Amino acid sequence: MDLNTVWFILIAVLFTGFFFLEGFDYGVGILLPFLAKKDEERRVLINAIGPFWDGNEVWLITAGGAIFAAFPSWYATMFSGFYLALFLMLLALIFRAVGFEFRSKVENPRWRSAWDWAIFLGSLLPALLWGVVIGNLMRGVAIDADMNYAGGLVPLLNPFSLLGGLVFVSLFTLHGASFLSLKIGAPLVERAQAVARRLWIPAVVLTVLFVVSGFFATDILSKSGAILAALLAAVALLAVGWLQKRRQDGWAFVMTGLTIAFATIMVFVGLFPRVMISTLNDGWSLTIYNASSSDYTLRVMTIVALVFVPIVLLYQGWSYYVFRQRVGTETELEY
């Protein structure tokens, strides 16, 4: 296995971890204005993800840095082609982060309500836009012979990618409700469990529509590995409903996470060895070879990754262990 493949796999792992972890963050933010009925309950929801949300975003920063260093042409083409979507995503994440830190600094109800909606939009918009981005990566975009994106904004807003956005929102919201079923105390936990059960059917319907559309809109599902990953994602998602009925919230959360993980793996397996598909000419597609850095750069990055990635994983695992207790109205709330 060459270093190009190793770094493609590492980036796939980073995005899988990001969607798994940040997915429930987004889900909790989307549920914030609706699940909690009063300010103290909204503070409970925010504190449930308070110790984790900024650490979860590190996975995205690391993935972006890895793409920039290992596959600079991929980075340049994707960030120029999806510039507006990524800019809106960044803007939403900024308001979301400020909302977490500022909303409880002032006791004015209007102040707190405004930041609650900022957290909601700052969670909903990135979830939707990530689905649009992934949908376009699966479908392909207009890339010319010079590795430049030759389309505009409108082609990116195609039905398949918009459906992908809805799938991401539904899965992340379900994942967030499943997380809250483990993380918060009564009486909020009963509401979170009820919401999770109601969200399961829409998530299944949207996911099935997206996968079926994928057979016609892209060649991703023409590879046996991608089909296997899609089937595993489907089994995990179906298991969520069964586990919810049995009140096994811990395993239901694991299964929503596995659904997201296997779906991400499906995309990367279906792409390989491509990183971006050209709809203008298949020969103009970006691959792990024509978009990569030099061998020397990849070797140096591999050494750095072998040293620091385990340290980061150990630290984040430790933080989840330390803050594993449930959060309730009787808990000292930081946010």
LINLINQUI-V99621 format. One line per field, one symbol per residue. ss: DSSP state (H for helix, E for strand, - for the rest). phi: phi as a letter, one per 40 degrees, with the letter a starting at -180 (. if undefined). A space follows every 50 residues. Layout:
# LINLINQUI-V99621
ss = ???
phi = ???
This chain:
# LINLINQUI-V99621
ss = --HHHHHHHHHHHHHHHHHHHHHHHHHHHHHHHHH---HHHHHHHHHHHH --HHHHHHHHHHHHHHHHHH-HHHHHHHHHH-HHHHHHHHHHHHHHHHHH HH------HHHHHHHHHHHHHHHHHHHHHHHHHHHHHHH-E-E-----E- ---HHH--HHHHHHHHHHHHHHHHHHHHHHHHHE---HHHHHHHHHHHHH HHHHHHHHHHHHHHHHH--HHH-HHHHHHHHHHHHHHHHHHHHHH---HH HHHHHHHHHHHHHHHHHHHHH--EEE-E---HHH-EE-------HHHHHH HHHHHHHHHHHHHHHHHHHHHH----E--------
phi = .ccdcdccccccccccccccccdccdcccccdcbccbadcccccccccbd cbdccccccccccccccdccbcccdccccccbdccccccccccccccccd cbcccbccdcdcccccccccccbcccccccccccdcccchbcbcccgbcb cbcddcccdccccdccccccccccccccccccbbcccccccccccdcccc cdcccccccccccccbcacdcccccccccccccccccccdccccccgccc cccdccccdccccccdcccccdccbaccccadccccbcbcbccccccccc ccccccccccccccccccccccbcccbbccccccc
